[in-house]
Amino acid sequence: MRAVALLAVLVLTAVPIRAADVYLKLAGQGGQQAIALGLAPFVSENPMKLSDAVLARQVRDVARADLLQSRYFDLKEGLSFESSADDWRKQGAAWILSATLSQSADKMSLSAKLVNLQSGETAFERYYRDAPQFSRAAAHRLADDVVQAITGKRGVAQTRIALALGQAGKKEIWVVDYDGADPRQVTRDGSIDILPRFSPDRKRLAFTTYKDGNPDLFVVELESGRVSPVSTEQGLNIAVGYSPDGTQLLMTLSRQKSPNLYVKNFADGSVTQLTQHFGADSSPTFSPDASQVAFVSDRTGNPQIFILDMTTRRAKRLTNLNWCDSPSWSPTGEWIAFAGRANVKDKLDIYLVDVTGGQIRQLTRGEGANENPTWSPDGRFLAFTSTRNGRTPELYIMDADGSTPHRVAELPGAASTPNWSD
């Protein structure tokens, strides 16, 4: 039951956290050349409306932060909205993004234009309309549209992270934007709610709660707040991940015995046992095609990472460290992130292991305890918790190669068990 003991330590830690860090980096990821993007001022469509001008600057600030944190762009700034294409080329820009904003009644309208300065062609002209209080969401959509148009890849600015936050032995489930903004409390059980897991459509969260004295598994509908039980058997009931199509849910159930892996089929409500082993099998995570499951087992001694074939039910060991926990399979399929330590006196760090077990890469190195890795949906970033700023676990994000770790935001309580949405 060592893996279960580790979980108990994780969820009961709670002390205050400090102010948010500021993080900016002008470089491409993995040594790639950053794309020179000119970012013009966002201006009011009516120069006489000061409130529109203020909101336009706010939208630009959010989009600017998104573009920087994408790691794709080297932003060129300092010119006016009226500057010519030649002026931007002299600044070294290969692309130029500009926007105008207006408000009428209770609606905000943002008109954005992206131009390829090398070809002279307009890549897109987009129109975003929403209530002013959702201006951040419009900025996130714009940033993702720019990433898609220039790189052909999806952005992550519209994604969210679910996690448990709390103090003094109580934790609730919260959801925040990927940049830590707009934190929203999902549960109010006054107990210990942990291990939230997004459904692929981002409409539901599975989570475990101790509100009735037993670690029971529920699902909450994020829009309505309606909560439904999934598994309330005596003993552990923990959700660890949906299948990519959302039809199945991986679970750890103990059923008053040692924890083993199960999968629930939502179509017919059936629950199938995947492992039957003395000791603790826990923390399963689907491969991108759902043909395999990575999990933690102490069947050979201390907890290690294993892979289970869903067809043959055969398991293969991948790691040989002192301790391993909380695996998370990358969306691109090559790597499994996990928390581990090489030696008994080490603090936990974030590692990657490839699907053959032939390569292990250490991403963090002793800057506090680093746990609970979870991948961004594009496979380029990892969110995790870290105590590097003190005793309290806080939410961090780093590049998938371990570079540029930064605290996401100041959040209300000790952070644990994050999960990044698709």
N, C-alpha and C positions, 0 to 999 in steps of 0.2 A: 504493500500500500504506500510505498515511498512517493510515487507520483501524486497520489491524493494528498499526502502531507504537504508536498510542495505547493499544491493548489490552495490549501488552507492558509499557508503563510502568505501567499500572493494576495488573497482577497481581504485579509484582515489588516493589512498595513495601511495607515492613513495619518498624515500630518499636513499642515498648510504648505502651499507652494508659492514661488516668487513670481515677479513680473515677467512678462513675455520677452523673449529675445527678438532682435531684429535680424533678418537674414536676407541677403541679396548676393547673387553670384552671376557674373557676366562671363559664362563659358559654356561650351557645349559639353554634353555628358560623354564620358568614356574617351576624352581626348579629341572628339570630333570638333571641327571648326564651327564656331557659333555663327548663326545666320544673322547678318546685319539688318536689323529691322528699324526703320525710322518710325518713331512714335510721336506724332504731332499732338499739340494740345487738343483736347476735346472742348468744343466751344458751344455756347448757347446759340440756337438758331435765331433768336431775337436778342441782339446785343444789349438791349435795354432791360432785360429781365435778369436781375442779379441772382435770383434763386435758381434759375436754370443754369447759369454759369457755375454756381457753387456745386450743384448736383453733377454737372458735366465733369468737373474736376474730380469729384469723388468717384464717379464711375471709371474715369481714366486711371486713378490710383489703384483701384482694385484690379482692373485689367492689366495694368503695368506689373503689379506684383505677381499675377498669374503667369504672365509671359516670362518674367525672370525666373520664377520657380520651375517652369517647364524645362529649363536648362538648354533650350534650343536656340535662344536668341541673345545677341549682343545689341542692346537697344541704343539707338542713336537719337538724341534729344537736343533741345535747345533752340530749335528753329520755330518759327511762328506757323499758325494754321495756314497763312497765305503763302508760305514759302514754296518756291517752284520745285519741280522734279530735279532740275539741275542743281539747285541748292542742296537737296537731300543727297544727291549722288556725290557732291563734294564732301559731304559729311561721312561718306563711306557706306551709305545705306543701299541695300539691294531691293528693299521693299519699303513701302510707306503705308501706315495705318492712320486714318483720320476719322473723326466722328463729330456730328452735331447733335444737340439734344434740345428737346422742347417739352413743355408740360402744358396740358390743358385739362381742366377739371381734375379728375383723380387719376389721370394717366400720364405716364412718361413715355416719350418716343425718342429712340436713339437710332440715328441713321449712320452706319459705318461703311467705310470704303477701304479696300485693300488693293494696292497697286504694285505690280511687279515692275520695278524701275529699270530692270535690264531689258525687258521686252516692250515696256510701255503699256502693257495690257492690264486691264482691271481684273483682278482675280475674283473679287466679289463685291457686291453692294448689298448690305443686309440691313433689315429694319427690325428693331426690337421694340416691342410695346408692352408695358406692364405698369402696375401701380408703383409709385415712387419708392415705397418701402421695400420693393423687390429689385431695387437698382443693382444690388450686388449680384443677384442671380443673372441679370442681363449682362453685366460685365463678365461673369464667368462664362456665359454662353458665347460671348464675343471672343474671349481668349481661346476657347476650345475650337471655335470656327477658324481662327487664324492658324492655330497649330495644324488643323486638318488640311486647310487650303495650301499651306506652305510645305509641310512635311509629308502629307498623306497619312498621318497617324492620328489616332484619337488623343485628345487631351484629357486631363484629369481635374480640371478646374470645377466641374459640376459634381464631382464625387463627394461623398461624405464618409466620415469615420464614426462608427459606434464604439462606445467603450463604457466601462464601469467607472464611476467617480464617487468618492465618498470619504468620510472621516469617522473616527470614533466607532469603528466596528459596523458601520452602515454604508452600503453602496447602492446607488441607483444607476439605471441605464440612461445614458445621454447620447445624443447625436450632434456632431459638429461638422461644419464644412471642412473640406480637406485642409484648409489653412487655419483651422481653429476658430473661425468666426461663426457667429450665429449659433451658439450652443443652445440645445433644446433638451430639457429633461423629459424622458419618455416614461419612466416608471416612478411611482411614489408609494412604494410598499413599506418604507420605514424599516427595511430589513437588509439582507445582503442579496443583491441582484448582480449577476456576473455573466461573463462569456456571451455577449450579444453576437449574433451572426445574421448578416443581411441575407434575405432572399435575393436571387439574381435580378429580379425586377425592382428591387429596393423598396418594395411596398410593405414588407414585413421584417420583423426581427424575432429570431428565436433567442431565448435566454434562460438561464437557470436562476431560480429564486429560492431563498430559504424562508419565505414569509409564513409558510405553514409548518416550519420546523424541519422539513425534509428538503434536500436539494431537488426540487421539481422543475420540469421543463415546460415552458409556455411559449406561445407565439403572440406577439402584439402587432396589430395592424397600425401602421404609423399614421395614416390619415385619420382614422376614426378613434384610435386608442383602444379598440376592442381587444381583449386578452382572452386567449383560448388555451386550455391545457393540451399538451402533446404527450407527455409521459409523467406520471406521478407515482410510479412504483416505489416501494420502500427501498431506500438506498440512493445511490447516485443516478441522476438523470441529467445528462449534459449534452447539449447540441454542439457540434464542432464544425459543421459545414454542410451547406446545400450542394446538391449536384448542379452542374452548370445549367441544366434545363429546369431546375427548380422542382423536379418531381420527387426527389429523394432527399432525406436528411440523415447525415451521419450522426451517430450518438454514442456516448459512453454510458452504459448501464451496468450497475453492480448486481441488482436483483438479490441483495443480501448476501452476495458472494464476492469473488474478486471481480474488479471492473473488466468488462470485455466490450468489443466493438459490435455495434448493431447498425442497421440501416432501416429507416422507415420509408415506406412507399405511400405517398399521399393519395394516389389514385384509389387504392383499395384499403388503406389503413394498416396494411400488414407490416410487421416488424421482423426482420431477418437477422439472426445472429451471424456475425462474420468471423469472430475468433472465439475460441473456447480454450483458455489457457490458464493454468495456475499462476497467480501473480497479477499484475496490473497492465492491461492494454488500454490505452487512452489516447485522447487528442488526435483523432483521425482527420485527415484532410484529403479531399478528392484530387486526383490528377485532372488536368484540363479536359480530358476526354472521358473522365469517370471510369476508366478501365482499371485504375489502380488506386490504392489508398496508402498514404504515408501515415504512420502512427508511432506512438511511444510505447515501449514495452520494457519491463524489467525482468523478462523471462530468462535472460542470461546474466543477471546480476543487477548492476545499476541501470537506470533507464537509458535506452538507446533508441535511435530512429530505425524503423523497419518500413519496408514496402510490402503491401499485400496485393496480390493479383485477384481481382474481383471474380474472375472466372474459375481459376484453379484453387483459390483460397490458400495458395502457398505464400509464405512470408520470407523476405530476404532482408538481412541486417545490413545497414549502410554505415553506421558509425561505430567508433570504439573509443569514446571519450569517457571521462569520469561521470558525466551527467548530461542528459539531453532532455529537452522538453519543448512543447508547443510548436510542432512543425507547421509550415505553411507552404503549399506547393505553388510555384510561380505560374502565372497565367500563360507564360510562353513554354512551360513544360520542362525546361532543362534543369532547374534548381529547386531544392527544398530548403527554405530558411528555417532555422530553429534556434532556440536558446540553449547554450551548453557551457560546460567548463571542461578544460583538459585535466586539471588537477583539483584535488579535493578542497584545497584552500583558496582556489580562485573564485572570484565573483562570476556570475553568469554573463556571458557575452553572446552576441549574435553571430551565427555561422551560416554558411551555405554548404550543402552537400549535393553533388550531382546524382542523377538517378541510378548510376552504376555503383555509387559509393567510392569511386576511384579518386574523386577530388573533394577536398574539404577546404573552404576558405573562411578565415576568421575576419569579420567585418568590424567589430568593435574590440577594444583592447584595454579592459580594466578601468574604463571611466565610469565608475559606479557599477551597479547591477543593471544589466540590459536584458530585457525579456520580451516575450509576446510579439514576435515579428508578424507583420501582415502586409501583403503585397498591394501596391497600387494596381488597378486593372490593366494598365499597359505594361506592367512588369519592370518599370524603370526605377521605382522607389520602394522603400520599405518604411512603414511606420512601426514604432516599437515603444516600450516604456523604458525609462532610464532614471537612475538616482544620481546621475553625475553632478547635479547641482545641489545635492544634499541627501537627506534620508528619504525624501518623498519621491515616489515614482511619478514621472511626468511624461507627457506624450511628445515623442520626437519623430522626425522624418529624416532619412538619409538616402543618398543615391544607392542603387543596387550593388555598387562596388564598395560601399562603405564610406564613401567620401561625403564631405559637407553635411554632417549631421547637425540639425538645428531643432531647438524646441519649437513646437507648433504654436502654442499660445498659453496664456495663463488661464487655467481651468479650475472650477470650484471643487477641489478635492484631489486626493491621491488617485492616479490613473492606473487602470489595469485592463487586461484582456481586450485590446482594441481590435476592430475588424473593419477593413476598408471596403467600401461598397464597389460593385461593378460599375 
